[in-house]
Amino acid sequence: MSTKTLNYTFISDGIEFITYTSEPTKLLPYLMKRFQANGGKIVQQKIANLEDFITSSEYDVIINCTGLGSRECVKDNGMFSIRGQVSRVKANWLYHGLIDESDDGNYIIPNCESVILGGTHQENDYNTKVCPNDKAFIINGCQKIVPGLENAQHLYDWVGLRPGRDSLRLEAEKGG
């Protein structure tokens, strides 16, 4: 990325590397089709109690991907929400991802058809609505890093809740 594109006056150092960006909205449907084409079965249902489900199930393998729902499903009180808000813009000219690692940092992640501008990391916040103050923080912070984003077409904002916990939880159980 050229220094004309990047506002480097407030950046003291950086790391450069080559990687890929995975877009779950594109990748997961593809992987699910492959899984099903190879005989895999996907069952999506509401489970009130994981233990009851396991004992009444005829499945060989159950993968628990309840995420934030683990608070209720397995009574995991160590689970909490991490609220994330991002904006998507049209900026076809931007090919480099950038992450400001400071405490109030922003990030810019190019995707196939848009660029993600982020973001927030708000623990124990269950609000799934777009917050105008967070949007301003995201847009202004990313434009500070790459001033050319001022001309990018705003597409939409998105808010999601990720599961969080203070320590890792990994369990293997042999059922039935």
Backbone torsions as a table, in degrees:
resi	resn	phi	psi	omega
1	MET	NA	134.5	-177.7
2	SER	-77.5	155.5	178.0
3	THR	-69.1	-16.3	174.8
4	LYS	-69.8	-33.6	-179.5
5	THR	-80.6	-36.6	-173.1
6	LEU	-99.6	132.1	174.2
7	ASN	-83.5	94.6	-173.3
8	TYR	-94.2	4.4	-175.4
9	THR	-65.7	-27.1	-179.3
10	PHE	-107.3	6.2	-179.3
11	ILE	-102.8	124.7	-176.6
12	SER	-94.8	-28.5	-179.7
13	ASP	-157.9	171.5	-179.5
14	GLY	-166.6	169.8	177.7
15	ILE	-127.1	137.7	179.1
16	GLU	-117.5	135.4	176.8
17	PHE	-156.2	162.9	179.3
18	ILE	-106.2	132.6	178.9
19	THR	-151.5	-169.7	176.9
20	TYR	-124.5	163.0	174.6
21	THR	-115.7	126.2	177.2
22	SER	-97.8	128.3	177.6
23	GLU	-103.3	103.3	-176.8
24	PRO	-55.3	-33.7	-179.5
25	THR	-65.7	-21.9	176.8
26	LYS	-99.2	-40.6	-173.9
27	LEU	-74.5	-43.5	-175.4
28	LEU	-62.2	-44.3	176.6
29	PRO	-59.5	-38.6	177.7
30	TYR	-62.9	-47.5	-179.5
31	LEU	-65.3	-37.5	178.4
32	MET	-64.9	-40.0	177.6
33	LYS	-63.0	-42.8	178.5
34	ARG	-63.9	-43.0	179.2
35	PHE	-59.9	-46.9	-179.2
36	GLN	-69.1	-36.3	178.7
37	ALA	-64.2	-25.2	178.3
38	ASN	-96.1	18.1	174.7
39	GLY	94.2	0.7	179.4
40	GLY	-71.0	148.9	-179.8
41	LYS	-119.4	132.3	177.8
42	ILE	-114.2	123.6	177.9
43	VAL	-118.7	122.9	178.5
44	GLN	-115.8	119.7	-178.7
45	GLN	-155.5	162.2	177.0
46	LYS	-79.5	127.6	179.3
47	ILE	-121.6	116.8	-178.6
48	ALA	-80.3	-34.6	-176.8
49	ASN	-141.7	116.4	-175.7
50	LEU	-63.1	-40.8	-179.0
51	GLU	-60.4	-44.3	177.7
52	ASP	-62.4	-40.3	179.8
53	PHE	-63.6	-44.4	-178.4
54	ILE	-62.9	-45.4	-176.9
55	THR	-69.8	-26.5	179.7
56	SER	-96.1	0.8	-174.7
57	SER	-89.4	153.2	175.5
58	GLU	-109.1	14.0	-176.7
59	TYR	-82.6	146.0	175.8
60	ASP	-75.6	-38.1	-177.5
61	VAL	-133.3	133.6	174.3
62	ILE	-124.9	124.5	177.2
63	ILE	-105.7	116.1	-178.3
64	ASN	-85.8	106.8	178.4
65	CYS	-116.4	41.6	-174.3
66	THR	-74.3	-16.3	177.2
67	GLY	54.2	-125.7	-178.8
68	LEU	-62.9	-25.0	177.7
69	GLY	-66.3	-11.0	178.3
70	SER	-61.9	-24.4	178.0
71	ARG	-55.5	-42.3	-178.7
72	GLU	-90.8	-44.3	-171.2
73	CYS	-65.3	-41.3	-179.7
74	VAL	-122.0	17.5	178.1
75	LYS	52.8	47.6	-179.8
76	ASP	-93.1	92.7	-178.3
77	ASN	-75.5	-7.0	176.0
78	GLY	-80.8	-6.8	-177.7
79	MET	-86.0	137.2	176.1
80	PHE	-142.5	164.4	-178.5
81	SER	-86.0	148.7	168.1
82	ILE	-123.4	110.2	-177.5
83	ARG	-81.6	130.1	176.2
84	GLY	-124.4	133.1	175.8
85	GLN	-124.8	136.0	177.3
86	VAL	-136.0	164.5	171.3
87	SER	-120.8	148.6	173.9
88	ARG	-115.0	136.6	179.2
89	VAL	-131.6	161.2	174.3
90	LYS	-94.4	113.9	179.5
91	ALA	-149.8	70.7	-174.4
92	ASN	-59.0	-20.7	-176.9
93	TRP	-81.9	-8.8	-175.5
94	LEU	-98.1	117.2	-176.8
95	TYR	-116.0	-5.9	-175.0
96	HIS	-110.2	131.4	173.2
97	GLY	-81.0	143.3	-179.6
98	LEU	-135.2	137.9	178.3
99	ILE	-132.1	124.2	173.8
100	ASP	-92.1	112.4	-173.8
101	GLU	-84.3	6.1	178.0
102	SER	-69.9	166.9	-176.2
103	ASP	-57.4	-35.0	179.0
104	ASP	-109.3	35.9	-174.0
105	GLY	-75.4	163.7	177.1
106	ASN	-119.8	172.3	174.9
107	TYR	-143.6	155.2	-178.5
108	ILE	-132.9	119.4	-176.7
109	ILE	-128.9	107.0	176.5
110	PRO	-67.2	138.7	173.7
111	ASN	-118.3	-171.4	-177.9
112	CYS	-63.5	-48.1	-172.7
113	GLU	-117.9	-1.8	-179.7
114	SER	-157.1	177.3	178.3
115	VAL	-123.9	131.1	177.2
116	ILE	-86.9	129.2	173.4
117	LEU	-111.4	127.6	-177.7
118	GLY	-137.8	-177.9	-21.4
119	GLY	-165.0	-174.3	-179.1
120	THR	-117.2	157.9	176.8
121	HIS	-143.9	90.0	-172.4
122	GLN	-119.0	104.7	-176.6
123	GLU	-74.1	144.9	179.6
124	ASN	60.3	29.1	177.1
125	ASP	-113.2	119.8	-176.5
126	TYR	-105.3	12.1	-179.5
127	ASN	-74.5	120.3	-179.7
128	THR	-103.5	12.7	177.5
129	LYS	-96.7	151.0	177.6
130	VAL	-66.3	129.0	178.4
131	CYS	-99.9	120.5	-179.1
132	PRO	-57.2	-36.5	178.8
133	ASN	-66.3	-40.3	177.0
134	ASP	-65.6	-40.7	178.8
135	LYS	-60.5	-44.2	179.1
136	ALA	-63.3	-41.9	177.5
137	PHE	-58.6	-44.3	-177.8
138	ILE	-66.9	-54.4	-176.7
139	ILE	-61.7	-50.3	-177.8
140	ASN	-64.8	-40.7	180.0
141	GLY	-65.0	-42.0	179.7
142	CYS	-70.9	-35.2	176.8
143	GLN	-69.1	-27.2	175.7
144	LYS	-66.8	-38.5	179.4
145	ILE	-73.7	-47.6	179.9
146	VAL	-125.5	93.1	-176.0
147	PRO	-56.6	-28.1	179.8
148	GLY	-62.8	-15.6	178.3
149	LEU	-67.0	-14.4	175.9
150	GLU	-58.4	-27.6	-178.4
151	ASN	-93.9	-0.7	-177.7
152	ALA	-75.2	140.2	177.5
153	GLN	-75.1	124.8	177.7
154	HIS	-74.9	127.5	-179.5
155	LEU	-97.3	-57.4	178.3
156	TYR	-169.5	168.9	175.5
157	ASP	-113.0	155.8	-178.3
158	TRP	-144.1	141.6	177.2
159	VAL	-128.0	136.4	176.8
160	GLY	-142.9	159.6	177.5
161	LEU	-113.3	122.7	176.7
162	ARG	-100.6	152.8	174.5
163	PRO	-77.3	140.8	177.0
164	GLY	-135.2	157.1	175.0
165	ARG	-159.0	160.0	-179.0
166	ASP	-78.7	-23.7	-179.9
167	SER	-140.4	158.9	-179.7
168	LEU	-69.5	141.6	173.2
169	ARG	-125.7	117.7	179.0
170	LEU	-138.4	122.5	-177.3
171	GLU	-135.7	142.0	171.8
172	ALA	-119.9	131.2	180.0
173	GLU	-130.9	141.0	173.8
174	LYS	-98.1	117.1	-176.2
175	GLY	-90.0	167.2	171.9
176	GLY	59.1	NA	NA
